[in-house]
Amino acid sequence: MLKVKKNWISDFWDNQGYLEVNDPVIPYVSYYFSHSALPTSHKSIDRDPLLKATAIVTTVSKFMEIMKDEALAPETIKGTNLCMNGFQMMFNSSRVPGPAGSNRDDYVLHSIYENNFVIVGYKGNFYRIYTHDSEAKPYGPHEVWQQLYAVVNELSVGERETASGGIGALTALPRDEWRLAHAELVGNPLSGSSLETIYKAAYFLALDDDTPVTLEEKAKHCWHGDGYNRFFDKFLQFFVARNGTSGFLAEHSKIDGSPTCTLNDFVAKNLTHLDCEQFLEKVARPTTRLKQSPEHLPFVITPKLYNFIHSARSQFRDNINQHELRVWHYNRVGKSFAKRNGISPDAFIQQIIQLGVYKYLGRQLPTYEAASTRKYFRGRTETGRPVSIASANFVTTWENPQSTDEEKIQTLKESARYHSSYLKMAADGHGIDRHFFGLKNMLKEFDQVPALFQDPLFNYTSTWLISTSQLSSEYFDGYGWSQVNDNGFGLAYMLNNEWFHINVVNKPAKSKLSVHRLHHYLSQAANEITDTLIRNQNLKARL
């Protein structure tokens, strides 16, 4: 195996981490980005859902054309090129349920040069609109807007919502139940053809009726929405709400977050810098004759499928209602402040998290941080371990009333340095967790399990009660996903120039923990660290 595979661990990870897991992909697998509001000068676009959706579609087409031309700049970290394989899997792709009764899903992947259309979800029904003409030339804003207008104001008017609607809700089922429903669906040629069209589409675009405003409302809109006007198996989903709020959701089984972050940063940045007047003129004036018409995708909803949809919507509500979400958005300082104090921004926010958890619970918890291993072919992640002897010394020193500012700053920087060095080691492929994961998979069926793998302490240290990951853009106001362990928290965070942001999620009834209390202690920890460093800066300035 090692001689023929360039990445011998990737299939084990994809299968056991995702494709063989029975949990619903929402809320347990997928992750979201929420796009920041556009400038006031762009209000006419930002608050009109069809104009906003048109701008997103035409901008994503620009990104796809860059990829087709092989002009997408290689991503690098400190001069090291990163594997770009994930970008090739984003478009024209989807997760697909396995056969009924099996325990594994699969996925479909078409070339980026094929299938120049997207699927639009509106009121639970699905429609195909075209992004390119018959010669594979991207349509302009007028042609895209014209099709979106037809979906909302013409095609949907003639469709009874429940006649073909609700298929997307099935993608929120536990995977074994979705496989059963999927087998029922594809048994009908008409439904099977519509499903195949969805799987082949470049991506999914939902036009929603809700109007999220607060950070928490926007987070929930992007993370799961109503669970009805969605198709959670698509690798890429964009959303536009009735008030123009937009965002994105990614199915996680084959793609990690950095490629989709690059895509969404490109989209949100280009929308922010769009020439508003010119764009509106292009919407009003056709650039070519629209040769294809948008079309409704029909499904035959049998009584059995109706029951599956009813069950899916009920289970979705139950799953979402078990979760609580709170956004910690900290405007006092950001990564520029951390750098001025000689601390890595990532290590800085991890120290805030460790101190916040310690303040809340009086102890540290096993903490996971995703370290990207994209410097290797098909590299995904290795585990960063923020809890260390250095971090234990840091949190206890800061909670000791007798500690001086000098002692506090020293332990803060020591813990941050250790954290940064461990994360670098993990990104270089020298971490321990994927190594142990690989060793476990080398065991044959009747091999004796090594004592280490049965050790309670060893297993506890990999029980991720605090799961963290970082993806950032100056053009996002949200990023998040679920907790990994139901007894703990999921903390997705962004590091921005002048602010920090953490999406805090948990199951309060299961964990007996509160996102609101952790939010409080994160603020307390951040304020104490910030105030102490500022006092030290002022003291040095006076001296």
N, C-alpha and C positions, 0 to 999 in steps of 0.2 A: 504494500500500500504506500509506504513512504517513498518508494522509487518512482511511482507513476503520478502522484498527486503533488501539485505545487503548494497546496495548503491542505494538509492531511486532517486538520481538525475542523474545517469549515462545515462539512456535512454533519458531523456529530452535533455541532453547535446549532446549526439551522434547524435540524430535526428535533433535538431534545429541548432546545430553548424556545422553539416556536411551532413548527409544523406538526409536532406530535402532542402539543399541549391542548387540553380540551377546553380551557377557559375561553369565554367569549373574547374576541379581539377588542371589543369595547365593553367595559372600560379597562381591560387588563393588559393590552398589548400596544395599541396605537398611541402615538404622541402628536401633539398639535403645536401650531404657531398661530398667534393672533397678530394681525397686521395693525400697526399704529394708524390712527386717523391721518388723513392727508392734510396738508396745510389749508388754512382758511381760503386761500386763493383758489383752491381746488374743490370748494364746497359743492359746486354744481355737479361734479363727478362723484364726490365722496358720499353724497346723500341720495343719489339716484341709483338704485340697485342694478338696473339694466346698463347704465353707463359704466358703473364700477365693474360689473361682470365683463363688459366688452373690453375695458382696459386691461383686465387680468388676462383674458383669453388671448388678446393680440400680443401682450407682453410675453406670455408663456410661449407663444409661437416664435417670437424672436429668439428666446432661449433655445428652443428646439432647433431652429435654423443654425444657430451657432454650433450646436452639437453635431448637426448633420454635416456642416462644413469642417468639422474637426478643428474648430477655432477656439474651443473652450480652453482657457489657460490651465495648465496643470496646477493643482493645489500643492502647496509646499509648507513645510514647517522648518524654519531655520535652515533653509536651503535644501532640505530633503524632500524629494517628490513623493506624493502620496498616491496610492492606488486609486484609479478613477473608475474601477469596475462598477461601483454602485450607480454611477450616472447612467450607465447603459441599461440598467434594470428599472429605471423610474417610469418611463413612458411606455404605453401600449402593453401594460402588464397588470397582473392581478394574482392574488391568492385564489385558489380554487379548492372547494371541498373534495376530499377523497371519496372513494366509493362508500356507499352505505354499509355500516358495520365495520369499517376499517378504523384505524387509530391514527391516521396521518393524512394531512392535506398535501396539496401540490401547488404549483403556480404555473402561469402561462406567461410567456415573454415573446413579444413580436419585435421585429426590427423597428427602429425609430423612423425609418424611411417608409413604413407602411401605415395604413389606417389613419388617414388625416381627418379624424373626427373626434369629438368628445361627447360624453353623455351628460345631459342636463337633468337634474332632479327637480321636479316642481310639484308640490302637494302629493308627494309619494309616488308619482308617475315618472317614467323615464323617457327621454327624447334624445334623438341623435341630431347634433348640429355639426356642420362641416367647418373646419379651420383652414382648409386649403382647397384650391380649385382642382380641376381634373388634371392639370399639369403640375400639381404639387407646389403651386405658388401660394403663399399665405394670403388669406383674405384680409382685407383692411377693416377698420372699425365699422364702416357702414354695413358691410355684408354680415359681420358677426352680430351687430346690434339688430339688424333686420331679422335674423333667425331667432335671437332671444326674444324679441318682441312677438314673433309669431308663436313661440312656445307658450308665453304667458297669456297673450290676448286672443289667440286664435285656436291653436291645437288643443290647449287644455280646456277651453270652453266646451268643446264637443266631447270631452272624455268624462265619464262618470268616475269620480276619484277612486271608488272601491272596486271598479270593474277589473282594472289591471294594477292597481296601486298596492303598496305594502310589501312588495317583494324585497325591498332593501332592508326591512325590519328583520328578515330571516338571517341576515349577516351578523346580527347581534346575538344569535343563539349560541349556546355551547356547541362546540364544533361537531360532536356526534349527532346532535339533533339537526344541525344545519345540513349534515351529509344526508340524513334521511329525507329532509324537505327538498334538498337539491335533486335527489334521485327522482322524486315525484315531479319536480319541475321539468327536468330534461326528458322525462318520459313523453312529454307533449312536444311535437316538432316546433310548434309556434313559439312556445316558451323557451325551448332549448335554443332556438335561433336568436331570440332576444338576449338571452344570457350570454351567448357567444359574442354578440355585438358589444355588450358591456365589457366583457373580459378583454376584447381587442382594442377598445377605445384608448386614446392617448391618456386621458384622465377623466375624473368625474367632477362636475360643477353643480353644486346645490344652490338653488334660489329659494331662500327661506322666508317664512312669514314673521318670524320673531324680530324683536328690536332690542338687542343687547346694548347696554350703555356702560355699566360698571365693569371693572376689570374681572370681577368674578363672573358676571353675566357673559362677558365675551369669552372667558375661559371655557365655560360650560357649553356655549354655543359651538366653539371649535372642537372641543374634546368629544362631545357626544351628540349635541343638538337634541332633536326630538326622537332620535333613533328610528325614524320613519322615512324621512326624505334624505336618505343616505344609502350608500353601498359600501360598507366598511371593508370589504375584501379588496377594493381597488387600492393599489399602492399609493396613488396620489388623489386627494380630494381637496378641492377648493370650495369655499362657501361665501355667499354674499347674502346678508340679511336684508330685510325690508328697509332698514334705515341706512343701508350702504356699508355697514360693518363687514369686514372680510377676514378670512383666515384660511387655515389649511390643516389637514389631518393626513398622516402617513401610516399605512399598515407596515409593521416593523419586521416581518419575518425574513425579508431578504435585503433590506436596505437600512443602514444605520442613519443617524440624524444629520451628519455633516453634508452629504450631497443635497438633501432636501432643504437644509438650511441655506445653502448656497443658492438654490433655485428661488426660494422665497425671499431671500435678501435681494436678489436681482429684480424680482417682480415688485416688491414694495418700494425699493429704491427708485426704480424707473417710474412708478406711478407718482411718487413724491416729486420727481423732477420733470414730470410730463408737461409739455407745453399745452396748457388747458385749452386755450382758444383754438390752436391748430387741431387738437384732438376732436373738439366739438365740430369743427368744420369738416373733418374727415368722416365723422359719424353721419353728417347731413348729406354728404356727396358720395355717390357710388364711385368706386375705382375700377370695377369690373362687373360684368354681368354674373349674377348669382345663378349658377347652373344646377346646383343641388338644392333641394328643399328639406327643411328639418322634418323629422318624422317621429311619430309616437311609437314606442316599443311595446307591443301587446304581450300580455301574459294570460294564460287560462288559469283562473283561480278555482281549483276544485274544492269541494267541501273539506277534503283532507288538508289542502294548502291553507284554506281559510283558518282552520284550527291551528296550524303551525304559526301563522301570522299573529293570531290572537295570543297564543302562548308566548311568542317572541316579544311582543309589545309589553305583555305583563311582566315577563322576566327582566326585560330591559329596565322598566320602571323600578322594579325591586332592587336590581343591581345598582342603579344610579342612586337611589334613595339611601342605600347603605353607606354611601360615600359623603364626605364633607370636604369642601374646598375653600381655602382662604389664600388670597394673594398678598404676599409681603413685598411691597414696593417701597424701596428705601431711597429717598432723594437727597440725603445729606452728603453722601460721598459715593464715588464709583471707583472704577479701576485706575483712573489717573491719580487718585489719592493714595491708593495702595502702592503704586509704582513710586510715587514721590517719597514714600516711607521705606523703600527698598524691599517690598514684599510682592511676590507674585499675586496678581488679582485672584486667581483661582484658589491659591492657598489662603488668601485673606478671607474670602467668603466661607471657605471650609472651617476656618477657625471660629468665625461667627456662628456657624452651625453647631460645632462641637461645644462651644461655650453656652449657646442657647439651650441645647439639649441637656447639658449638665445642670444649668440653672433650673430647668423644668423638673428633671427627674432625680437629680443628685447623683447621677452616674452616667457614663458614656454607654452607647449602644453600638453593636457591630454596624459599621457604616461602609457602604459601597459607593465608589465613584467610578464612572466609566472613563477608561483611558483608551483613546483611539490607537489602534495598531494598523492604521492604513498605510504605513510605510512598507508593509508587506502585502503581497498579492492576496486579494480577497480578505485582507485583515479587517476584523471588526472591532472587538474591544478586549481589553484585559482589565482586571480589577485593580483600581486604586484603593488603598486602605487608609483612610484618614485617621483612624484610631491607632495610636502608637504610644510608646513610653513618653515621647516628647509631647504629644498632645495631652496625655494625662497630667504631665507636669504643668502644662500650660493652664488647663481648666482649674486645677486645684490651686495653683498660685493666684489666679485671678479671683477666685472665690474666698481666698484667705484675707481677712480684714487687716492682717499685719503686713501684707506684701506692699512693697514700695512700687512706685511707677517704674523705676529702673528694672526691678525684678520682673514686673509684669511684661514690659516691652521685650526684655531678654528672652523670656519663655515663649512669648508670642512669635518672635522671629525664629527661634530655634525650632519650634513646632512647624512653622510655615516652611522653613528650609528643608526639614525632613520630609514634609509632605511633597514638596516640589521634586525632591530627589527620587522619592518612591514612585511618583507619577511618571517621571521620565523613564525610570527603569521599566515600569509596566508598559509604556508606549513602545519601548525598544524590544518588547517581547520577553523580558526577563522577570515578569511577575510570577507569582506562584499559583494563582487560582486556575488559569487555563491549563497550566502544566498538570496540576492534579486532576482536572477534568479529563484531560487526554489520557492520563495513566489509568483512571477508572475505566475508560472505554477500551483499554487494552486487555482488561480482565475477560477471560473466557467464562462460559456459563458455569462450569464447575470449579473454577479457581477459588482458592481461599481468599477472602477479602482481607487485605492488610489491616492490622490493628489500628493504624493511624486513621483510616477511613471510618472506623467504628468508634473513635474516641469522642465522647460528648463535648469536650471543649473544642476540639477541631471542628465539629459540626456546628457548634454555637457561633464560632467566629465567622462562619459563612452563612449565618442566618441574618439576612440583610434587613434589620429593623429600621435602619435609615438608609434609603436608597437615593443617590444623588447623581445628577448628570448636568452638564453645561452645554448650551448652544445659544449663541448670542447674535443679535443684530440691532443696530441703532434704529431700525425701522420696524421692530416688533414691540408690542406691549404685553406679550404673553407667550409662554412656552410651558408645556406640562404633559403629565401622564399620571398613571395610578401608582399607588404604593406597590412594592414587590411582595411584601409580607403583610398579611392582614393585621398583624399585631404591631405594626410600625407606621412609618410615614414615607411618602414619596416626595422628594424635594428636587424639583427641576428648577434650575436657576440660570439667570442671564447676568453677564458681566458687561456693563456698558460704561461709557466714559465717565459719566457723572451720576450714575445711579446703579443700584443693585435690585434684583428682582428674583423672588423665590415663589414658585407655585407649590403650596403646601396641601397635600391630600392625605386622607386616611379614612379608615372605617371606625368611627367613634364607638359604636356599640361593641364591636369585636375587640378593639385594642384598649378601650377604656381611657383613651387619650384624646386630647382636644387640639384641633388645628388653631383655634383662637388663642389658647394658652401658649402654644409653641410660637405663634405669631408675636405674642407679647414678649416672650423671652428672647426671641431673635432680635427684636428692636432694642431690648435692654442690653443685650450683648454687643450689638453693633454700636450703640451709643457709648457704652463704656470704652470699647476699643478706640473709637474715633476720638472721644474726648481725651483719653490718655495720650494718644499720639499727638494730638494738637497741643496739649499742655507741654509735651516734650519739645515740640517744634518751637513753641513760643519761648521756652526756657533757653533753648540753644540760641535763638535770635537775640535775646537780651544779653547772653554771655558774649 
